[in-house]
Structure formats: structure tokens, C-alpha cells
Amino acid sequence: MNHLGLEAAADWLALAESDRQTAESLQNTKPHIACYLSQQAAEKAVKALYVAHNVPFAFTHSIAELIDGLADQYPPLSAHRSAGVILTLYEVNTRYINLQTGINPLKEFRPEDARHAVGLATGICEACQQIYGQLVQGHTDPQT
């Protein structure tokens, strides 16, 4: 891990937080977009930890898969795996009308779905922010 990795990770976390805040603001008016942005926020927050370590991450939108790749290093992050599974479902289902199932994002997602998604994303983002803070502190601590 180096200073550049930590700086880049801070940018990823800032973008994740921007997505999370936008999702929160759209919960009642555009719940399908809020669900999608919640997924994006969580995905970016987890990927920020890979960036902090200058480790390539898998080309995936599966938050659970990304968390699994960090589970040994950050066991507390594993507590958010099931939230990652739920949020990953929003990556596609909120953006397209599924011609096979007839699911239409404009009709399918309700404000309560969005509030749940924002809550899940908030938990993941906060966990990643906490880990990042520990990394920064450890990086600047002269005893490490």
C-alpha cells in the first residue's frame, strides 16, 4: 500500500458517498434509481479497499464476490455479504424491463424497497470508510 493507492481509494469512497446520498434523495420519487445507486455506492466502496492496496479487483458487479476477496483481510466486512447479495440484484433489475418476466423497474420498485437498499448500502459504505480510516492511520503512524 502506498500514498497514491490511499488517495485513489479516497476518490472512490467519495464517489460511493455521492451515489449513496443521491440514492437517499431519490428514495421516494424514483425508487428504482435509488436502488440502483445504492448498489453502485456499495460496489464502489468495496472496490475502494482494493484500490487502497493497489490490488486489481475482479471485473464484476457482485458485491458479495468482492467482499469474499477481502474476507480474510477484513473479517468484519463479511458481515455485509448478504447485503451485497441483495444489492447486486439491483444492478440490472432496476435499469431494464425484463421481457421474459415482465418486470418493469418503474412499476416494480417502491419507496420502501429504496429505503431498504439505501440502508444496506449505508452499512457497507460505513464499514469500508472505517477500514479505510484504519489504513490511513496505520500508513501515517510512525510505529508501523
C-alpha positions in Angstrom: 0.0 0.0 0.0 1.3 3.5 -0.8 0.1 7.1 -0.6 -1.2 7.0 -4.2 -3.3 4.0 -3.5 -4.8 5.7 -0.5 -5.5 8.9 -2.4 -7.2 7.0 -5.2 -9.2 5.0 -2.7 -10.4 8.3 -1.1 -11.7 9.3 -4.5 -13.5 6.0 -4.9 -15.1 6.4 -1.5 -16.1 10.0 -2.2 -17.8 8.8 -5.4 -19.5 6.0 -3.5 -20.8 8.5 -0.9 -22.1 10.8 -3.7 -24.0 7.9 -5.2 -25.3 6.9 -1.7 -26.5 10.5 -1.0 -28.2 10.7 -4.4 -29.9 7.4 -3.7 -31.1 8.7 -0.4 -32.6 11.8 -2.0 -34.4 9.8 -4.7 -36.0 7.1 -2.3 -39.5 8.5 -2.6 -39.5 9.9 -6.1 -37.5 7.5 -8.1 -37.1 4.3 -6.1 -35.7 2.2 -8.9 -32.9 4.7 -9.4 -32.3 4.9 -5.7 -32.0 1.1 -5.6 -29.5 1.1 -8.5 -27.4 3.9 -7.0 -27.4 2.1 -3.7 -25.8 -0.9 -5.5 -23.3 1.3 -7.2 -22.4 3.0 -3.9 -21.7 -0.3 -2.2 -19.8 -1.7 -5.1 -17.5 1.4 -5.3 -16.9 1.5 -1.6 -15.7 -2.2 -1.6 -13.6 -1.6 -4.7 -12.0 1.3 -2.9 -10.4 -1.1 -0.5 -8.8 -3.0 -3.4 -7.6 0.3 -4.8 -6.1 1.3 -1.4 -3.9 -1.8 -1.6 -3.1 -1.4 -5.3 -4.7 -4.8 -5.9 -6.8 -5.4 -9.0 -10.4 -6.3 -8.4 -12.5 -8.7 -10.3 -14.4 -7.4 -13.3 -17.8 -8.0 -11.5 -20.7 -6.1 -10.1 -21.2 -8.8 -7.5 -20.6 -7.1 -4.2 -20.6 -10.4 -2.3 -17.8 -11.7 -4.6 -15.8 -8.5 -4.0 -16.4 -8.9 -0.2 -15.3 -12.5 -0.4 -12.0 -11.4 -1.9 -11.3 -9.3 1.2 -12.8 -11.5 3.8 -9.5 -12.9 5.1 -8.0 -9.5 5.4 -11.1 -7.7 6.8 -13.4 -10.3 8.6 -15.9 -7.7 9.8 -16.7 -6.8 6.2 -18.0 -10.4 5.8 -21.0 -9.4 7.9 -22.2 -7.4 5.0 -22.0 -10.2 2.4 -25.8 -10.9 2.5 -26.5 -7.2 2.0 -24.1 -7.3 -1.0 -26.1 -10.2 -2.5 -29.4 -8.3 -2.2 -27.9 -5.1 -3.6 -26.3 -6.9 -6.6 -29.8 -7.8 -7.7 -30.4 -4.1 -8.3 -27.6 -3.7 -10.7 -29.6 -4.9 -13.7 -33.2 -5.3 -12.5 -33.6 -1.6 -11.8 -32.4 -0.4 -15.2 -34.1 -2.6 -17.8 -37.5 -4.0 -18.5 -37.2 -7.8 -18.4 -39.1 -9.1 -21.4 -39.1 -12.7 -20.0 -40.5 -11.9 -16.6 -42.3 -8.6 -17.4 -40.5 -6.8 -14.5 -40.7 -3.1 -15.2 -38.5 -1.0 -12.8 -40.9 1.9 -12.9 -43.7 -0.4 -11.6 -41.7 -2.9 -9.5 -39.7 -0.8 -7.1 -41.4 1.1 -4.2 -40.0 3.7 -1.8 -39.7 1.0 0.9 -37.5 -1.0 -1.4 -35.3 2.0 -1.9 -35.1 2.8 1.8 -34.0 -0.8 2.4 -31.4 -0.6 -0.4 -30.1 2.7 0.9 -29.8 1.2 4.4 -27.9 -1.8 3.1 -25.6 0.4 1.1 -25.0 2.7 4.0 -23.9 -0.2 6.2 -21.4 -1.3 3.5 -20.1 2.2 2.9 -19.6 2.9 6.6 -17.7 -0.3 7.1 -15.4 0.5 4.1 -14.9 4.0 5.4 -14.0 2.7 8.8 -11.5 0.2 7.3 -10.1 3.0 5.1 -9.6 5.2 8.1 -7.7 2.5 9.9 -5.5 2.1 6.8 -4.7 5.8 6.6 -4.0 5.9 10.3 -1.7 2.8 10.0 0.0 4.3 7.0 0.8 7.6 8.8 1.6 6.0 12.2 5.4 6.2 12.6 5.4 2.9 14.6 4.0 0.9 11.7 
